């Protein structure tokens, strides 16, 4: 197995960040403040840890959003 070069690792990291940013846009949150976005994510992560059904609920919302290409 070959080692990933540092430039390949940087490209992979950059692509991942771009894709994650695209999720923010798809959710309709492009113009929200970064602190709000981080708060939303932290809150969701906490709720998922404390309630197993919350993960399933959020997954269903996200799955439906990916099916709906109008967003």
PDB file of N, CA, C and O in Angstrom:
ATOM      1  N   UNK A   1       0.844  -1.178   0.000  1.00  0.00           N
ATOM      2  CA  UNK A   1       0.000   0.000   0.000  1.00  0.00           C
ATOM      3  C   UNK A   1       0.891   1.244   0.000  1.00  0.00           C
ATOM      4  O   UNK A   1       1.820   1.342   0.802  1.00  0.00           O
ATOM      5  N   UNK A   2       0.614   2.177  -0.883  1.00  0.00           N
ATOM      6  CA  UNK A   2       1.479   3.351  -0.951  1.00  0.00           C
ATOM      7  C   UNK A   2       1.045   4.412   0.034  1.00  0.00           C
ATOM      8  O   UNK A   2      -0.125   4.511   0.405  1.00  0.00           O
ATOM      9  N   UNK A   3       2.013   5.199   0.445  1.00  0.00           N
ATOM     10  CA  UNK A   3       1.735   6.283   1.372  1.00  0.00           C
ATOM     11  C   UNK A   3       1.130   7.464   0.628  1.00  0.00           C
ATOM     12  O   UNK A   3       1.518   7.759  -0.502  1.00  0.00           O
ATOM     13  N   UNK A   4       0.187   8.130   1.257  1.00  0.00           N
ATOM     14  CA  UNK A   4      -0.422   9.316   0.646  1.00  0.00           C
ATOM     15  C   UNK A   4       0.544  10.486   0.828  1.00  0.00           C
ATOM     16  O   UNK A   4       1.000  10.762   1.938  1.00  0.00           O
ATOM     17  N   UNK A   5       0.848  11.168  -0.277  1.00  0.00           N
ATOM     18  CA  UNK A   5       1.747  12.312  -0.186  1.00  0.00           C
ATOM     19  C   UNK A   5       1.047  13.459   0.508  1.00  0.00           C
ATOM     20  O   UNK A   5      -0.181  13.496   0.582  1.00  0.00           O
ATOM     21  N   UNK A   6       1.829  14.396   1.018  1.00  0.00           N
ATOM     22  CA  UNK A   6       1.241  15.528   1.719  1.00  0.00           C
ATOM     23  C   UNK A   6       0.395  16.372   0.771  1.00  0.00           C
ATOM     24  O   UNK A   6      -0.608  16.947   1.194  1.00  0.00           O
ATOM     25  N   UNK A   7       0.776  16.457  -0.500  1.00  0.00           N
ATOM     26  CA  UNK A   7      -0.029  17.243  -1.430  1.00  0.00           C
ATOM     27  C   UNK A   7      -1.343  16.530  -1.734  1.00  0.00           C
ATOM     28  O   UNK A   7      -2.370  17.191  -1.891  1.00  0.00           O
ATOM     29  N   UNK A   8      -1.339  15.207  -1.820  1.00  0.00           N
ATOM     30  CA  UNK A   8      -2.581  14.454  -2.009  1.00  0.00           C
ATOM     31  C   UNK A   8      -3.481  14.604  -0.788  1.00  0.00           C
ATOM     32  O   UNK A   8      -4.694  14.762  -0.923  1.00  0.00           O
ATOM     33  N   UNK A   9      -2.895  14.557   0.385  1.00  0.00           N
ATOM     34  CA  UNK A   9      -3.663  14.704   1.626  1.00  0.00           C
ATOM     35  C   UNK A   9      -4.295  16.089   1.695  1.00  0.00           C
ATOM     36  O   UNK A   9      -5.442  16.226   2.120  1.00  0.00           O
ATOM     37  N   UNK A  10      -3.555  17.117   1.280  1.00  0.00           N
ATOM     38  CA  UNK A  10      -4.104  18.485   1.280  1.00  0.00           C
ATOM     39  C   UNK A  10      -5.254  18.597   0.297  1.00  0.00           C
ATOM     40  O   UNK A  10      -6.276  19.211   0.606  1.00  0.00           O
ATOM     41  N   UNK A  11      -5.099  18.009  -0.888  1.00  0.00           N
ATOM     42  CA  UNK A  11      -6.185  18.041  -1.884  1.00  0.00           C
ATOM     43  C   UNK A  11      -7.431  17.337  -1.362  1.00  0.00           C
ATOM     44  O   UNK A  11      -8.548  17.826  -1.529  1.00  0.00           O
ATOM     45  N   UNK A  12      -7.232  16.195  -0.733  1.00  0.00           N
ATOM     46  CA  UNK A  12      -8.358  15.447  -0.175  1.00  0.00           C
ATOM     47  C   UNK A  12      -9.046  16.269   0.918  1.00  0.00           C
ATOM     48  O   UNK A  12     -10.274  16.330   0.970  1.00  0.00           O
ATOM     49  N   UNK A  13      -8.263  16.893   1.781  1.00  0.00           N
ATOM     50  CA  UNK A  13      -8.804  17.721   2.854  1.00  0.00           C
ATOM     51  C   UNK A  13      -9.579  18.911   2.285  1.00  0.00           C
ATOM     52  O   UNK A  13     -10.662  19.238   2.769  1.00  0.00           O
ATOM     53  N   UNK A  14      -9.025  19.552   1.264  1.00  0.00           N
ATOM     54  CA  UNK A  14      -9.679  20.696   0.631  1.00  0.00           C
ATOM     55  C   UNK A  14     -10.999  20.284  -0.006  1.00  0.00           C
ATOM     56  O   UNK A  14     -12.004  20.979   0.142  1.00  0.00           O
ATOM     57  N   UNK A  15     -11.003  19.173  -0.704  1.00  0.00           N
ATOM     58  CA  UNK A  15     -12.235  18.688  -1.340  1.00  0.00           C
ATOM     59  C   UNK A  15     -13.313  18.402  -0.300  1.00  0.00           C
ATOM     60  O   UNK A  15     -14.481  18.741  -0.493  1.00  0.00           O
ATOM     61  N   UNK A  16     -12.913  17.780   0.798  1.00  0.00           N
ATOM     62  CA  UNK A  16     -13.866  17.475   1.863  1.00  0.00           C
ATOM     63  C   UNK A  16     -14.473  18.757   2.435  1.00  0.00           C
ATOM     64  O   UNK A  16     -15.677  18.815   2.686  1.00  0.00           O
ATOM     65  N   UNK A  17     -13.658  19.767   2.638  1.00  0.00           N
ATOM     66  CA  UNK A  17     -14.152  21.040   3.180  1.00  0.00           C
ATOM     67  C   UNK A  17     -15.104  21.725   2.201  1.00  0.00           C
ATOM     68  O   UNK A  17     -16.105  22.311   2.612  1.00  0.00           O
ATOM     69  N   UNK A  18     -14.798  21.652   0.933  1.00  0.00           N
ATOM     70  CA  UNK A  18     -15.681  22.231  -0.088  1.00  0.00           C
ATOM     71  C   UNK A  18     -17.023  21.504  -0.081  1.00  0.00           C
ATOM     72  O   UNK A  18     -18.075  22.138  -0.154  1.00  0.00           O
ATOM     73  N   UNK A  19     -16.987  20.184   0.006  1.00  0.00           N
ATOM     74  CA  UNK A  19     -18.234  19.408   0.047  1.00  0.00           C
ATOM     75  C   UNK A  19     -19.057  19.753   1.287  1.00  0.00           C
ATOM     76  O   UNK A  19     -20.278  19.880   1.202  1.00  0.00           O
ATOM     77  N   UNK A  20     -18.404  19.903   2.428  1.00  0.00           N
ATOM     78  CA  UNK A  20     -19.113  20.264   3.653  1.00  0.00           C
ATOM     79  C   UNK A  20     -19.726  21.657   3.536  1.00  0.00           C
ATOM     80  O   UNK A  20     -20.832  21.893   4.022  1.00  0.00           O
ATOM     81  N   UNK A  21     -19.015  22.574   2.897  1.00  0.00           N
ATOM     82  CA  UNK A  21     -19.565  23.906   2.654  1.00  0.00           C
ATOM     83  C   UNK A  21     -20.793  23.842   1.764  1.00  0.00           C
ATOM     84  O   UNK A  21     -21.741  24.606   1.946  1.00  0.00           O
ATOM     85  N   UNK A  22     -20.776  22.934   0.806  1.00  0.00           N
ATOM     86  CA  UNK A  22     -21.929  22.749  -0.063  1.00  0.00           C
ATOM     87  C   UNK A  22     -23.163  22.313   0.706  1.00  0.00           C
ATOM     88  O   UNK A  22     -24.284  22.649   0.324  1.00  0.00           O
ATOM     89  N   UNK A  23     -22.967  21.567   1.785  1.00  0.00           N
ATOM     90  CA  UNK A  23     -24.094  21.156   2.617  1.00  0.00           C
ATOM     91  C   UNK A  23     -24.734  22.364   3.297  1.00  0.00           C
ATOM     92  O   UNK A  23     -25.955  22.432   3.434  1.00  0.00           O
ATOM     93  N   UNK A  24     -23.916  23.301   3.715  1.00  0.00           N
ATOM     94  CA  UNK A  24     -24.429  24.531   4.335  1.00  0.00           C
ATOM     95  C   UNK A  24     -25.288  25.281   3.327  1.00  0.00           C
ATOM     96  O   UNK A  24     -26.367  25.765   3.668  1.00  0.00           O
ATOM     97  N   UNK A  25     -24.818  25.379   2.095  1.00  0.00           N
ATOM     98  CA  UNK A  25     -25.567  26.061   1.038  1.00  0.00           C
ATOM     99  C   UNK A  25     -26.868  25.318   0.764  1.00  0.00           C
ATOM    100  O   UNK A  25     -27.925  25.943   0.673  1.00  0.00           O
ATOM    101  N   UNK A  26     -26.809  23.993   0.631  1.00  0.00           N
ATOM    102  CA  UNK A  26     -27.996  23.194   0.337  1.00  0.00           C
ATOM    103  C   UNK A  26     -29.041  23.340   1.437  1.00  0.00           C
ATOM    104  O   UNK A  26     -30.241  23.292   1.165  1.00  0.00           O
ATOM    105  N   UNK A  27     -28.601  23.514   2.658  1.00  0.00           N
ATOM    106  CA  UNK A  27     -29.522  23.673   3.786  1.00  0.00           C
ATOM    107  C   UNK A  27     -30.137  25.074   3.836  1.00  0.00           C
ATOM    108  O   UNK A  27     -31.009  25.340   4.663  1.00  0.00           O
ATOM    109  N   UNK A  28     -29.682  25.970   2.950  1.00  0.00           N
ATOM    110  CA  UNK A  28     -30.229  27.321   2.929  1.00  0.00           C
ATOM    111  C   UNK A  28     -29.624  28.234   3.980  1.00  0.00           C
ATOM    112  O   UNK A  28     -30.234  29.227   4.376  1.00  0.00           O
ATOM    113  N   UNK A  29     -28.427  27.896   4.428  1.00  0.00           N
ATOM    114  CA  UNK A  29     -27.789  28.647   5.512  1.00  0.00           C
ATOM    115  C   UNK A  29     -26.559  29.431   5.067  1.00  0.00           C
ATOM    116  O   UNK A  29     -25.738  29.822   5.897  1.00  0.00           O
ATOM    117  N   UNK A  30     -26.430  29.659   3.787  1.00  0.00           N
ATOM    118  CA  UNK A  30     -25.239  30.296   3.226  1.00  0.00           C
ATOM    119  C   UNK A  30     -24.891  31.630   3.902  1.00  0.00           C
ATOM    120  O   UNK A  30     -23.717  31.924   4.126  1.00  0.00           O
ATOM    121  N   UNK A  31     -25.894  32.422   4.221  1.00  0.00           N
ATOM    122  CA  UNK A  31     -25.623  33.780   4.706  1.00  0.00           C
ATOM    123  C   UNK A  31     -25.696  33.920   6.226  1.00  0.00           C
ATOM    124  O   UNK A  31     -25.668  35.031   6.756  1.00  0.00           O
ATOM    125  N   UNK A  32     -25.789  32.792   6.918  1.00  0.00           N
ATOM    126  CA  UNK A  32     -25.816  32.845   8.384  1.00  0.00           C
ATOM    127  C   UNK A  32     -24.404  33.041   8.931  1.00  0.00           C
ATOM    128  O   UNK A  32     -23.416  32.699   8.281  1.00  0.00           O
ATOM    129  N   UNK A  33     -24.335  33.582  10.105  1.00  0.00           N
ATOM    130  CA  UNK A  33     -23.038  33.810  10.768  1.00  0.00           C
ATOM    131  C   UNK A  33     -22.417  32.460  11.148  1.00  0.00           C
ATOM    132  O   UNK A  33     -23.115  31.500  11.473  1.00  0.00           O
ATOM    133  N   UNK A  34     -21.104  32.422  11.096  1.00  0.00           N
ATOM    134  CA  UNK A  34     -20.386  31.183  11.414  1.00  0.00           C
ATOM    135  C   UNK A  34     -20.675  30.698  12.825  1.00  0.00           C
ATOM    136  O   UNK A  34     -20.788  29.493  13.054  1.00  0.00           O
ATOM    137  N   UNK A  35     -20.796  31.625  13.779  1.00  0.00           N
ATOM    138  CA  UNK A  35     -21.074  31.228  15.163  1.00  0.00           C
ATOM    139  C   UNK A  35     -22.422  30.514  15.256  1.00  0.00           C
ATOM    140  O   UNK A  35     -22.557  29.545  16.002  1.00  0.00           O
ATOM    141  N   UNK A  36     -23.413  30.983  14.509  1.00  0.00           N
ATOM    142  CA  UNK A  36     -24.720  30.328  14.502  1.00  0.00           C
ATOM    143  C   UNK A  36     -24.603  28.922  13.916  1.00  0.00           C
ATOM    144  O   UNK A  36     -25.143  27.967  14.474  1.00  0.00           O
ATOM    145  N   UNK A  37     -23.905  28.798  12.800  1.00  0.00           N
ATOM    146  CA  UNK A  37     -23.744  27.487  12.164  1.00  0.00           C
ATOM    147  C   UNK A  37     -23.056  26.512  13.109  1.00  0.00           C
ATOM    148  O   UNK A  37     -23.478  25.362  13.233  1.00  0.00           O
ATOM    149  N   UNK A  38     -22.013  26.958  13.766  1.00  0.00           N
ATOM    150  CA  UNK A  38     -21.306  26.094  14.710  1.00  0.00           C
ATOM    151  C   UNK A  38     -22.221  25.717  15.869  1.00  0.00           C
ATOM    152  O   UNK A  38     -22.221  24.570  16.316  1.00  0.00           O
ATOM    153  N   UNK A  39     -22.994  26.672  16.353  1.00  0.00           N
ATOM    154  CA  UNK A  39     -23.947  26.385  17.427  1.00  0.00           C
ATOM    155  C   UNK A  39     -24.963  25.341  17.025  1.00  0.00           C
ATOM    156  O   UNK A  39     -25.278  24.441  17.803  1.00  0.00           O
ATOM    157  N   UNK A  40     -25.484  25.458  15.796  1.00  0.00           N
ATOM    158  CA  UNK A  40     -26.436  24.462  15.294  1.00  0.00           C
ATOM    159  C   UNK A  40     -25.813  23.068  15.279  1.00  0.00           C
ATOM    160  O   UNK A  40     -26.435  22.094  15.704  1.00  0.00           O
ATOM    161  N   UNK A  41     -24.598  22.987  14.793  1.00  0.00           N
ATOM    162  CA  UNK A  41     -23.926  21.685  14.688  1.00  0.00           C
ATOM    163  C   UNK A  41     -23.618  21.099  16.062  1.00  0.00           C
ATOM    164  O   UNK A  41     -23.789  19.900  16.282  1.00  0.00           O
ATOM    165  N   UNK A  42     -23.167  21.934  16.975  1.00  0.00           N
ATOM    166  CA  UNK A  42     -22.872  21.459  18.332  1.00  0.00           C
ATOM    167  C   UNK A  42     -24.149  20.986  19.009  1.00  0.00           C
ATOM    168  O   UNK A  42     -24.159  19.942  19.661  1.00  0.00           O
ATOM    169  N   UNK A  43     -25.220  21.746  18.858  1.00  0.00           N
ATOM    170  CA  UNK A  43     -26.499  21.369  19.449  1.00  0.00           C
ATOM    171  C   UNK A  43     -26.990  20.040  18.881  1.00  0.00           C
ATOM    172  O   UNK A  43     -27.437  19.170  19.629  1.00  0.00           O
ATOM    173  N   UNK A  44     -26.909  19.884  17.571  1.00  0.00           N
ATOM    174  CA  UNK A  44     -27.347  18.636  16.940  1.00  0.00           C
ATOM    175  C   UNK A  44     -26.498  17.459  17.427  1.00  0.00           C
ATOM    176  O   UNK A  44     -27.025  16.381  17.702  1.00  0.00           O
ATOM    177  N   UNK A  45     -25.195  17.668  17.531  1.00  0.00           N
ATOM    178  CA  UNK A  45     -24.315  16.588  17.995  1.00  0.00           C
ATOM    179  C   UNK A  45     -24.668  16.182  19.424  1.00  0.00           C
ATOM    180  O   UNK A  45     -24.684  14.994  19.748  1.00  0.00           O
ATOM    181  N   UNK A  46     -24.949  17.157  20.267  1.00  0.00           N
ATOM    182  CA  UNK A  46     -25.329  16.869  21.655  1.00  0.00           C
ATOM    183  C   UNK A  46     -26.654  16.120  21.705  1.00  0.00           C
ATOM    184  O   UNK A  46     -26.789  15.139  22.436  1.00  0.00           O
ATOM    185  N   UNK A  47     -27.631  16.582  20.928  1.00  0.00           N
ATOM    186  CA  UNK A  47     -28.938  15.925  20.919  1.00  0.00           C
ATOM    187  C   UNK A  47     -28.825  14.493  20.410  1.00  0.00           C
ATOM    188  O   UNK A  47     -29.504  13.601  20.919  1.00  0.00           O
ATOM    189  N   UNK A  48     -27.972  14.262  19.406  1.00  0.00           N
ATOM    190  CA  UNK A  48     -27.791  12.899  18.884  1.00  0.00           C
ATOM    191  C   UNK A  48     -27.163  11.987  19.928  1.00  0.00           C
ATOM    192  O   UNK A  48     -27.515  10.812  20.021  1.00  0.00           O
ATOM    193  N   UNK A  49     -26.232  12.524  20.714  1.00  0.00           N
ATOM    194  CA  UNK A  49     -25.586  11.715  21.752  1.00  0.00           C
ATOM    195  C   UNK A  49     -26.569  11.350  22.856  1.00  0.00           C
ATOM    196  O   UNK A  49     -26.491  10.269  23.439  1.00  0.00           O
ATOM    197  N   UNK A  50     -27.495  12.262  23.137  1.00  0.00           N
ATOM    198  CA  UNK A  50     -28.422  12.060  24.249  1.00  0.00           C
ATOM    199  C   UNK A  50     -29.702  11.329  23.859  1.00  0.00           C
ATOM    200  O   UNK A  50     -30.437  10.868  24.732  1.00  0.00           O
ATOM    201  N   UNK A  51     -29.976  11.217  22.575  1.00  0.00           N
ATOM    202  CA  UNK A  51     -31.246  10.627  22.131  1.00  0.00           C
ATOM    203  C   UNK A  51     -31.014   9.895  20.818  1.00  0.00           C
ATOM    204  O   UNK A  51     -30.835  10.520  19.773  1.00  0.00           O
ATOM    205  N   UNK A  52     -31.019   8.584  20.877  1.00  0.00           N
ATOM    206  CA  UNK A  52     -30.765   7.774  19.686  1.00  0.00           C
ATOM    207  C   UNK A  52     -31.746   8.023  18.559  1.00  0.00           C
ATOM    208  O   UNK A  52     -31.383   7.910  17.389  1.00  0.00           O
ATOM    209  N   UNK A  53     -32.991   8.363  18.893  1.00  0.00           N
ATOM    210  CA  UNK A  53     -33.974   8.597  17.838  1.00  0.00           C
ATOM    211  C   UNK A  53     -33.715   9.917  17.102  1.00  0.00           C
ATOM    212  O   UNK A  53     -34.177  10.102  15.976  1.00  0.00           O
ATOM    213  N   UNK A  54     -32.986  10.821  17.730  1.00  0.00           N
ATOM    214  CA  UNK A  54     -32.680  12.107  17.079  1.00  0.00           C
ATOM    215  C   UNK A  54     -31.802  11.901  15.853  1.00  0.00           C
ATOM    216  O   UNK A  54     -31.981  12.573  14.837  1.00  0.00           O
ATOM    217  N   UNK A  55     -30.868  10.991  15.945  1.00  0.00           N
ATOM    218  CA  UNK A  55     -30.005  10.681  14.797  1.00  0.00           C
ATOM    219  C   UNK A  55     -30.849  10.199  13.619  1.00  0.00           C
ATOM    220  O   UNK A  55     -30.654  10.639  12.486  1.00  0.00           O
ATOM    221  N   UNK A  56     -31.780   9.299  13.893  1.00  0.00           N
ATOM    222  CA  UNK A  56     -32.641   8.766  12.837  1.00  0.00           C
ATOM    223  C   UNK A  56     -33.532   9.872  12.251  1.00  0.00           C
ATOM    224  O   UNK A  56     -33.743   9.922  11.040  1.00  0.00           O
ATOM    225  N   UNK A  57     -34.045  10.745  13.101  1.00  0.00           N
ATOM    226  CA  UNK A  57     -34.895  11.838  12.636  1.00  0.00           C
ATOM    227  C   UNK A  57     -34.117  12.772  11.708  1.00  0.00           C
ATOM    228  O   UNK A  57     -34.601  13.139  10.637  1.00  0.00           O
ATOM    229  N   UNK A  58     -32.927  13.148  12.122  1.00  0.00           N
ATOM    230  CA  UNK A  58     -32.110  14.047  11.310  1.00  0.00           C
ATOM    231  C   UNK A  58     -31.657  13.371  10.018  1.00  0.00           C
ATOM    232  O   UNK A  58     -31.586  14.017   8.972  1.00  0.00           O
ATOM    233  N   UNK A  59     -31.354  12.087  10.082  1.00  0.00           N
ATOM    234  CA  UNK A  59     -30.957  11.335   8.886  1.00  0.00           C
ATOM    235  C   UNK A  59     -32.096  11.325   7.870  1.00  0.00           C
ATOM    236  O   UNK A  59     -31.864  11.475   6.671  1.00  0.00           O
ATOM    237  N   UNK A  60     -33.317  11.150   8.348  1.00  0.00           N
ATOM    238  CA  UNK A  60     -34.474  11.155   7.447  1.00  0.00           C
ATOM    239  C   UNK A  60     -34.638  12.517   6.770  1.00  0.00           C
ATOM    240  O   UNK A  60     -34.926  12.588   5.575  1.00  0.00           O
ATOM    241  N   UNK A  61     -34.460  13.575   7.520  1.00  0.00           N
ATOM    242  CA  UNK A  61     -34.553  14.925   6.947  1.00  0.00           C
ATOM    243  C   UNK A  61     -33.478  15.119   5.878  1.00  0.00           C
ATOM    244  O   UNK A  61     -33.763  15.619   4.791  1.00  0.00           O
ATOM    245  N   UNK A  62     -32.253  14.725   6.187  1.00  0.00           N
ATOM    246  CA  UNK A  62     -31.153  14.876   5.237  1.00  0.00           C
ATOM    247  C   UNK A  62     -31.318  14.029   3.999  1.00  0.00           C
ATOM    248  O   UNK A  62     -31.039  14.480   2.888  1.00  0.00           O
ATOM    249  N   UNK A  63     -31.772  12.802   4.186  1.00  0.00           N
ATOM    250  CA  UNK A  63     -31.989  11.905   3.044  1.00  0.00           C
ATOM    251  C   UNK A  63     -33.026  12.497   2.107  1.00  0.00           C
ATOM    252  O   UNK A  63     -32.847  12.477   0.889  1.00  0.00           O
ATOM    253  N   UNK A  64     -34.093  13.016   2.656  1.00  0.00           N
ATOM    254  CA  UNK A  64     -35.138  13.643   1.840  1.00  0.00           C
ATOM    255  C   UNK A  64     -34.606  14.877   1.117  1.00  0.00           C
ATOM    256  O   UNK A  64     -34.954  15.115  -0.039  1.00  0.00           O
ATOM    257  N   UNK A  65     -33.774  15.655   1.783  1.00  0.00           N
ATOM    258  CA  UNK A  65     -33.201  16.855   1.156  1.00  0.00           C
ATOM    259  C   UNK A  65     -32.306  16.477  -0.030  1.00  0.00           C
ATOM    260  O   UNK A  65     -32.283  17.193  -1.032  1.00  0.00           O
ATOM    261  N   UNK A  66     -31.576  15.374   0.068  1.00  0.00           N
ATOM    262  CA  UNK A  66     -30.746  14.941  -1.057  1.00  0.00           C
ATOM    263  C   UNK A  66     -31.600  14.461  -2.228  1.00  0.00           C
ATOM    264  O   UNK A  66     -31.214  14.614  -3.387  1.00  0.00           O
ATOM    265  N   UNK A  67     -32.756  13.885  -1.925  1.00  0.00           N
ATOM    266  CA  UNK A  67     -33.673  13.473  -2.997  1.00  0.00           C
ATOM    267  C   UNK A  67     -34.289  14.659  -3.704  1.00  0.00           C
ATOM    268  O   UNK A  67     -34.559  14.604  -4.904  1.00  0.00           O
ATOM    269  N   UNK A  68     -34.514  15.739  -2.959  1.00  0.00           N
ATOM    270  CA  UNK A  68     -35.167  16.940  -3.489  1.00  0.00           C
ATOM    271  C   UNK A  68     -34.091  17.870  -4.055  1.00  0.00           C
ATOM    272  O   UNK A  68     -33.408  18.564  -3.302  1.00  0.00           O
ATOM    273  N   UNK A  69     -33.944  17.881  -5.363  1.00  0.00           N
ATOM    274  CA  UNK A  69     -32.904  18.677  -6.010  1.00  0.00           C
ATOM    275  C   UNK A  69     -33.270  20.144  -6.176  1.00  0.00           C
ATOM    276  O   UNK A  69     -32.507  20.891  -6.787  1.00  0.00           O
ATOM    277  N   UNK A  70     -34.419  20.584  -5.650  1.00  0.00           N
ATOM    278  CA  UNK A  70     -34.813  21.982  -5.816  1.00  0.00           C
ATOM    279  C   UNK A  70     -34.153  22.879  -4.787  1.00  0.00           C
ATOM    280  O   UNK A  70     -34.170  24.100  -4.939  1.00  0.00           O
ATOM    281  N   UNK A  71     -33.570  22.303  -3.741  1.00  0.00           N
ATOM    282  CA  UNK A  71     -32.934  23.126  -2.709  1.00  0.00           C
ATOM    283  C   UNK A  71     -31.531  23.492  -3.110  1.00  0.00           C
ATOM    284  O   UNK A  71     -30.837  24.184  -2.365  1.00  0.00           O
TER     285      UNK A  71
END
